[in-house]
């Protein structure tokens, strides 16, 4: 048997650069993957058991997605939250606070809605897993990245609180964080073969880390930050 045979894994943000690698790694390990993004067009090329557009900024839409997945598959065992985005580059004194509003919605509010919507299903699973992608900047902020760093830090704090709740429940669910400095895909390397990408983390390595965390091998990992960066 593969390491994720029989698991149902929801992947919010699956239409982004990292999504195809995560969806493929999970499916190859035996999982049934339920992929979502803001647009069905972004999901078209993915080979997933369930694909649909969901507005993760709408708590009702997010909860309806979670309920429907559990009804359709009989369970939801993991959520790999890949929703991402970036704004920055302006020193803090002059940085527009609109960047904070945008990033807090994208990087924090979507985590809040998703964790709330799937909490009970993950607890019922007996081996529930919740994992988010975060960034080195969450613990090493810079003046030109304040809003992004603060939003990532807030999302991490939310997940650590989620982990605390899962531990108190005693039902075997976990919540963890994977942090990188920047992402690189094979397509990016092919487009710039002369670039070293020294501070970047390969999409395939991130996908393998997620596969590990949502498997039985990751059962003892709860409330942890896996740093895949130098």
N, C-alpha and C positions, 0 to 999 in steps of 0.2 A: 504494500500500500504506500501511496505517496503521503508526505507529511501533513497535507491538508485535506485528505479525502473526506468528503462529506461536509466540510465547513462551508458556510455561507458568509462571504465577506463583502461588505458595502464599501465602495470607494468614492467618496465625494471628491470632486475636482479631478476626475479621471481624464478629462479632456485636455489637460495641460501637458507640458513637455515630459514630465515624469510619468504620467498616467499609463501610457502604453507599456512601459517596462514593468510597472507594478502589476498591472492587470495580467500581463503575460506570465510573470513569475508565479503569481498566485494560482492562475489557471493550470499551469504546468505542474504545480504541486498538488493538484486535485481539487482545488476550491471552486465553488460556484460563485462567480463574481458579479455583483450588482453595481454597475457604474453609473455615475451621474455627473452632470455639469450644468452650466447655465444654458447651454444650447445643445440640442440633439445633433447638430452638425458636427460639433467637436467630438462626438462620441462615435460617429459613423464608422470609422476604421477599426474600432476596438472589437475584439472577439470576446464578448462577455455574455453571461447567461441572462442578464437583464440590463437594459440601457434605457435611460429616460432623463429628460431635463427636469431639474428640481430647483426651485428658488430657495436656497439655504438661508436667505435673509428673512424668509417668511416662516415663522415657527409652525404654522398650521400645515403648510406644504411639506415641510421637513418631517413632521410627525406622521402625516399621511403616507409619505414614502416609507418610513420605518414600519408602520403597521402593515402596509401592503406587502412589503418584502417578507415579513414574518408569516403572514397569511399564505403567501404564494409558496414559500420554501419550507415553512414549518419551523423556522428558526433563523436567527441571525447571530453569528458567532464572533464577528469582528468588524470593526470600522477602521479603515486606513484613510485618514483625512489628509488629502493632498492639496486642498485649496490654498493657492498662493498668489502673490502679487507684490509689487514694489513701487514705492515712490520715495524720492529723496534727492540728495545731492546738494541741498542748500544748507549752509551753516545754521545752527539752531536759532540764533536771534532773528533770522529773517525767514525761517522755514514757514510756509503757509500751513495753518492749522487745518485747512481742508485736507491735507495729506493724512493727518491723524484720523479725521472722521472717516475717510475712505478706507484706510488700513485697519482701523479698529473694527469696522463692519466686516471687511473681507477676511481678516485673520483671527479675530476674536469672536465676533457675533456668530459666525458660521460654526465655530467650534462649540459655542454655548448651545445653539439650537440642535446641532447634531448629537452632542453628548446627552442632552436631555431627551431627545426623541428615541435614542437607542438604549438608554440606560437599563430599562427593565428587561429588554430582550437580551442584552449582554449578560445581565445577572441570571436570567433563566437558562442561558446556554450552558452554564457550568464550566465553561472555558472561554468566556467572553474576553475580547481584546479591543482596546481602543488605543490608536497610535496617531500622533500628528507629526508633520514635518515642521521643524523650526530652524533657527539660524544661529550661527556663532554670535551674531550681533546682539542677541537677546541678553547675553551676559558680558558682552564687550562692545557697548554702544559707542558710537562716534558722533561728533557734533553735526555731521552732514547726514546722519541716518537715525536721528532721534525718534521720529514717529514710527518708523519701521521696527527699530529695536524695542521700543516700548510696547508695540502691539504684539510682537513675538513673545516678549517677556510675560505679558498678560495672558496670552494663550497658554504658555507653559504653566503658569500658576494655576490656571483653570484645570489643566490636565492633572497636575499633582494633587489638587483637591479632589478631583474625580477618583484618582488612585486611592486616596485616603478613604473615600466612601466605599469603594469596592472592597478594600481590605476589611473595613468594619462589617460589611455584609457577610463576609466569609463564604462567598459562593464561587470563588475561583476566578473572578474577572480581574483584569488588570488594565492599567492605563499608563502609557509611556510616551517619551518624546525622542525623536531622532533629529539631531541638529547637524547642519552642514554650513559651509561658508558660501558655496555657490555650486550650482548644478552644471554638469556637462553631459551631453548625450553623444552617441556615435555620429549623429548628423552634424553636430557642432564641431566635432573634431575633423570630420571630413571637409567641412566648409573652410576651416582654418588650420590646415595641416602643419603650418609652421609654428603655431601657438602651443606653448607647453601645458597650459591649464593646470599649473602646479597647485593652486589653492582650491581647485574644484574637486567635487566628488562625482564619480561616475554613476549615471542613472541605474546601471545594472547592479552596482554595489548597494545602492540604497534599496532597490527592490528586493535584494537578497536579505538585507537587514529586516525589512518589513516582514518578509516571509518567515524569518526566524521568530520574530516577536509574536506573531499571531499563531504560531504552532505550539504544540505541547512543550517543545524544548524551551520556549520562552515563559513558561508558567511561573517561574520564580522571580521574574523581572516585573516589578510594579513600582510606579512612581520614580522611574529612573530616566536619566538623560543620556542617550547613546550619542556621543560626539563623533561624527564621521568627518572630521576635519583636523588640520594641523594647528 
